[in-house]
Amino acid sequence: MLEKSKVLTQIQNAGIVAVVRGNSKEEAYQTAKACIQGGVGSIELAFTAPHADEVIGKLNEEYAGDADVLIGAGTVLDPQTARVAIIAGASYIVSPSFSEEVAKVCNLYTIPYIPGCMTPTDIQQALTFGSEIVKLFSGSIMGSSMISELHGPFPQVKVMVTGGVKLDNLAEWFDKGAKIVGVGGQMVGPAALRDFEKVIENARVFKDQVNEIRHSNTDKVLL
């Protein structure tokens, strides 16, 4: 298992996380594989998928030698689920909201915890309990301006945006200060129809555009 600092660095360097769900164990597994084939190697495997822990374990075995692949667990609502995910090999834990008890379990096992936050109070709690990245959720409700506003009182916070992230607003999220975007249905939606080739294509397009935006922003800073 990678050290916590290395996991955090890898997520930030990737810039994009695929939020993978599924109506079956096989669908979740094939969807995650399609995202990885498309170049999005950071996977958030939601625990709404049946046998999510088994899918995490299987993916970790299959991609054990691939340094670009990082399998995390999503929709983790309680400490019991967090521990199951960690034992299965999850490299990071993501929640739709902040939980002190989940944070404690993650800290105990030195696993990054990325909680969903909507308010300054949420963010302050998350930072206090050791989160280095917080998830702005839902982005479609909060809007991109929320990031720059939050960076006033919390200039140190690293934000991952999930919910409402689309190809046509990617640049806006990064311009406002997001470090990472989490993409679900816009990328993996075709998996429900077992069109995994389309998922591969979507992942490739999202990854290429994220790379282009971030390189462009780097060039602006250098100028």
C-alpha positions as a Python dict, from the first residue, in 0.01 Angstrom:
ca = {
    (1, 'M'): (0, 0, 0),
    (2, 'L'): (125, 347, -90),
    (3, 'E'): (209, 596, 182),
    (4, 'K'): (-61, 852, 255),
    (5, 'S'): (144, 1142, 117),
    (6, 'K'): (207, 955, -208),
    (7, 'V'): (-161, 876, -251),
    (8, 'L'): (-255, 1240, -203),
    (9, 'T'): (12, 1351, -449),
    (10, 'Q'): (-101, 1097, -708),
    (11, 'I'): (-466, 1205, -685),
    (12, 'Q'): (-369, 1570, -727),
    (13, 'N'): (-135, 1495, -1015),
    (14, 'A'): (-409, 1299, -1192),
    (15, 'G'): (-653, 1588, -1160),
    (16, 'I'): (-954, 1364, -1226),
    (17, 'V'): (-1126, 1080, -1041),
    (18, 'A'): (-1381, 846, -1199),
    (19, 'V'): (-1683, 792, -973),
    (20, 'V'): (-1789, 435, -1048),
    (21, 'R'): (-2118, 280, -942),
    (22, 'G'): (-2300, -19, -1087),
    (23, 'N'): (-2608, -233, -1050),
    (24, 'S'): (-2395, -544, -1017),
    (25, 'K'): (-2046, -646, -915),
    (26, 'E'): (-1958, -722, -1277),
    (27, 'E'): (-2089, -389, -1407),
    (28, 'A'): (-1888, -194, -1149),
    (29, 'Y'): (-1575, -395, -1228),
    (30, 'Q'): (-1606, -354, -1605),
    (31, 'T'): (-1683, 17, -1568),
    (32, 'A'): (-1373, 75, -1359),
    (33, 'K'): (-1161, -118, -1610),
    (34, 'A'): (-1302, 92, -1895),
    (35, 'C'): (-1212, 415, -1714),
    (36, 'I'): (-859, 290, -1655),
    (37, 'Q'): (-826, 188, -2021),
    (38, 'G'): (-935, 539, -2113),
    (39, 'G'): (-657, 690, -1905),
    (40, 'V'): (-843, 777, -1584),
    (41, 'G'): (-657, 565, -1332),
    (42, 'S'): (-793, 715, -1009),
    (43, 'I'): (-1113, 523, -934),
    (44, 'E'): (-1367, 599, -662),
    (45, 'L'): (-1560, 271, -634),
    (46, 'A'): (-1889, 358, -466),
    (47, 'F'): (-2019, 133, -191),
    (48, 'T'): (-2365, 158, -345),
    (49, 'A'): (-2241, -110, -587),
    (50, 'P'): (-2302, -469, -474),
    (51, 'H'): (-1992, -634, -324),
    (52, 'A'): (-1790, -315, -370),
    (53, 'D'): (-1515, -446, -143),
    (54, 'E'): (-1467, -749, -368),
    (55, 'V'): (-1444, -525, -673),
    (56, 'I'): (-1179, -313, -501),
    (57, 'G'): (-980, -623, -415),
    (58, 'K'): (-1005, -762, -767),
    (59, 'L'): (-895, -435, -928),
    (60, 'N'): (-603, -402, -688),
    (61, 'E'): (-485, -751, -779),
    (62, 'E'): (-519, -691, -1151),
    (63, 'Y'): (-343, -353, -1152),
    (64, 'A'): (-90, -418, -876),
    (65, 'G'): (198, -337, -1110),
    (66, 'D'): (45, -23, -1264),
    (67, 'A'): (169, 290, -1090),
    (68, 'D'): (-97, 503, -1262),
    (69, 'V'): (-389, 314, -1108),
    (70, 'L'): (-525, 408, -767),
    (71, 'I'): (-839, 241, -632),
    (72, 'G'): (-1038, 420, -364),
    (73, 'A'): (-1377, 369, -202),
    (74, 'G'): (-1669, 610, -232),
    (75, 'T'): (-2004, 665, -60),
    (76, 'V'): (-1850, 554, 269),
    (77, 'L'): (-2102, 657, 534),
    (78, 'D'): (-1982, 487, 851),
    (79, 'P'): (-1663, 359, 1018),
    (80, 'Q'): (-1756, -6, 962),
    (81, 'T'): (-1772, 46, 586),
    (82, 'A'): (-1450, 244, 596),
    (83, 'R'): (-1269, -43, 767),
    (84, 'V'): (-1409, -299, 520),
    (85, 'A'): (-1292, -80, 231),
    (86, 'I'): (-945, -34, 380),
    (87, 'I'): (-905, -407, 443),
    (88, 'A'): (-1010, -468, 81),
    (89, 'G'): (-723, -243, -27),
    (90, 'A'): (-882, 98, -84),
    (91, 'S'): (-607, 360, -110),
    (92, 'Y'): (-838, 645, -10),
    (93, 'I'): (-1188, 694, 130),
    (94, 'V'): (-1449, 936, -6),
    (95, 'S'): (-1779, 1031, 160),
    (96, 'P'): (-2070, 1251, 50),
    (97, 'S'): (-2056, 1422, 391),
    (98, 'F'): (-1814, 1461, 682),
    (99, 'S'): (-1805, 1196, 957),
    (100, 'E'): (-1581, 1221, 1264),
    (101, 'E'): (-1589, 845, 1311),
    (102, 'V'): (-1488, 773, 951),
    (103, 'A'): (-1210, 1031, 983),
    (104, 'K'): (-1080, 855, 1297),
    (105, 'V'): (-1070, 515, 1125),
    (106, 'C'): (-887, 662, 826),
    (107, 'N'): (-638, 838, 1052),
    (108, 'L'): (-581, 514, 1244),
    (109, 'Y'): (-486, 335, 922),
    (110, 'T'): (-314, 644, 769),
    (111, 'I'): (-555, 644, 476),
    (112, 'P'): (-655, 974, 309),
    (113, 'Y'): (-1013, 1076, 385),
    (114, 'I'): (-1191, 1303, 135),
    (115, 'P'): (-1528, 1408, 283),
    (116, 'G'): (-1807, 1591, 107),
    (117, 'C'): (-1849, 1947, 230),
    (118, 'M'): (-2103, 2221, 159),
    (119, 'T'): (-2031, 2485, 423),
    (120, 'P'): (-1732, 2655, 590),
    (121, 'T'): (-1822, 2462, 907),
    (122, 'D'): (-1794, 2132, 719),
    (123, 'I'): (-1457, 2232, 578),
    (124, 'Q'): (-1320, 2348, 915),
    (125, 'Q'): (-1424, 2016, 1072),
    (126, 'A'): (-1267, 1817, 789),
    (127, 'L'): (-937, 2005, 817),
    (128, 'T'): (-938, 1971, 1195),
    (129, 'F'): (-972, 1593, 1163),
    (130, 'G'): (-685, 1564, 917),
    (131, 'S'): (-839, 1581, 570),
    (132, 'E'): (-601, 1741, 321),
    (133, 'I'): (-849, 1729, 31),
    (134, 'V'): (-1220, 1808, 69),
    (135, 'K'): (-1492, 1728, -180),
    (136, 'L'): (-1720, 2016, -276),
    (137, 'F'): (-2050, 1830, -310),
    (138, 'S'): (-2262, 1887, -492),
    (139, 'G'): (-2084, 2110, -739),
    (140, 'S'): (-2401, 2158, -943),
    (141, 'I'): (-2569, 2318, -641),
    (142, 'M'): (-2274, 2513, -504),
    (143, 'G'): (-2137, 2658, -829),
    (144, 'S'): (-1775, 2721, -921),
    (145, 'S'): (-1759, 3060, -747),
    (146, 'M'): (-1788, 2879, -415),
    (147, 'I'): (-1430, 2756, -453),
    (148, 'S'): (-1273, 3099, -484),
    (149, 'E'): (-1493, 3225, -198),
    (150, 'L'): (-1381, 2939, 27),
    (151, 'H'): (-1018, 3010, -51),
    (152, 'G'): (-1061, 3343, 129),
    (153, 'P'): (-1086, 3196, 481),
    (154, 'F'): (-929, 2863, 384),
    (155, 'P'): (-646, 2938, 139),
    (156, 'Q'): (-480, 2608, 227),
    (157, 'V'): (-774, 2382, 139),
    (158, 'K'): (-745, 2159, -167),
    (159, 'V'): (-1081, 2108, -336),
    (160, 'M'): (-1214, 1817, -537),
    (161, 'V'): (-1543, 1899, -710),
    (162, 'T'): (-1800, 1625, -766),
    (163, 'G'): (-2150, 1663, -907),
    (164, 'G'): (-2224, 1873, -1211),
    (165, 'V'): (-1881, 1833, -1369),
    (166, 'K'): (-1912, 1826, -1749),
    (167, 'L'): (-1680, 1870, -2045),
    (168, 'D'): (-1816, 2217, -2112),
    (169, 'N'): (-1748, 2345, -1760),
    (170, 'L'): (-1421, 2171, -1678),
    (171, 'A'): (-1211, 2480, -1742),
    (172, 'E'): (-1434, 2690, -1516),
    (173, 'W'): (-1384, 2457, -1218),
    (174, 'F'): (-1007, 2461, -1252),
    (175, 'D'): (-997, 2835, -1318),
    (176, 'K'): (-1183, 2893, -991),
    (177, 'G'): (-928, 2688, -797),
    (178, 'A'): (-1033, 2323, -802),
    (179, 'K'): (-739, 2082, -779),
    (180, 'I'): (-934, 1771, -882),
    (181, 'V'): (-1266, 1690, -1044),
    (182, 'G'): (-1473, 1381, -976),
    (183, 'V'): (-1679, 1266, -1273),
    (184, 'G'): (-1961, 1013, -1257),
    (185, 'G'): (-2251, 981, -1498),
    (186, 'Q'): (-2103, 1210, -1762),
    (187, 'M'): (-1821, 957, -1801),
    (188, 'V'): (-1959, 621, -1693),
    (189, 'G'): (-2328, 656, -1780),
    (190, 'P'): (-2310, 428, -2088),
    (191, 'A'): (-2205, 140, -1861),
    (192, 'A'): (-2570, 96, -1760),
    (193, 'L'): (-2629, -14, -2122),
    (194, 'R'): (-2310, -224, -2113),
    (195, 'D'): (-2149, 12, -2363),
    (196, 'F'): (-1805, -1, -2205),
    (197, 'E'): (-1635, 111, -2526),
    (198, 'K'): (-1818, 441, -2490),
    (199, 'V'): (-1697, 466, -2130),
    (200, 'I'): (-1341, 420, -2255),
    (201, 'E'): (-1395, 696, -2511),
    (202, 'N'): (-1552, 930, -2254),
    (203, 'A'): (-1266, 871, -2009),
    (204, 'R'): (-1010, 946, -2277),
    (205, 'V'): (-1183, 1271, -2374),
    (206, 'F'): (-1217, 1386, -2012),
    (207, 'K'): (-855, 1300, -1930),
    (208, 'D'): (-720, 1475, -2239),
    (209, 'Q'): (-921, 1789, -2167),
    (210, 'V'): (-813, 1799, -1801),
    (211, 'N'): (-450, 1770, -1908),
    (212, 'E'): (-494, 2045, -2166),
    (213, 'I'): (-662, 2281, -1917),
    (214, 'R'): (-403, 2225, -1647),
    (215, 'H'): (-111, 2270, -1885),
    (216, 'S'): (-271, 2588, -2016),
    (217, 'N'): (-315, 2721, -1661),
    (218, 'T'): (49, 2638, -1583),
    (219, 'D'): (161, 2831, -1890),
    (220, 'K'): (-44, 3133, -1778),
    (221, 'V'): (127, 3129, -1437),
    (222, 'L'): (471, 3109, -1598),
    (223, 'L'): (388, 3403, -1821),
}
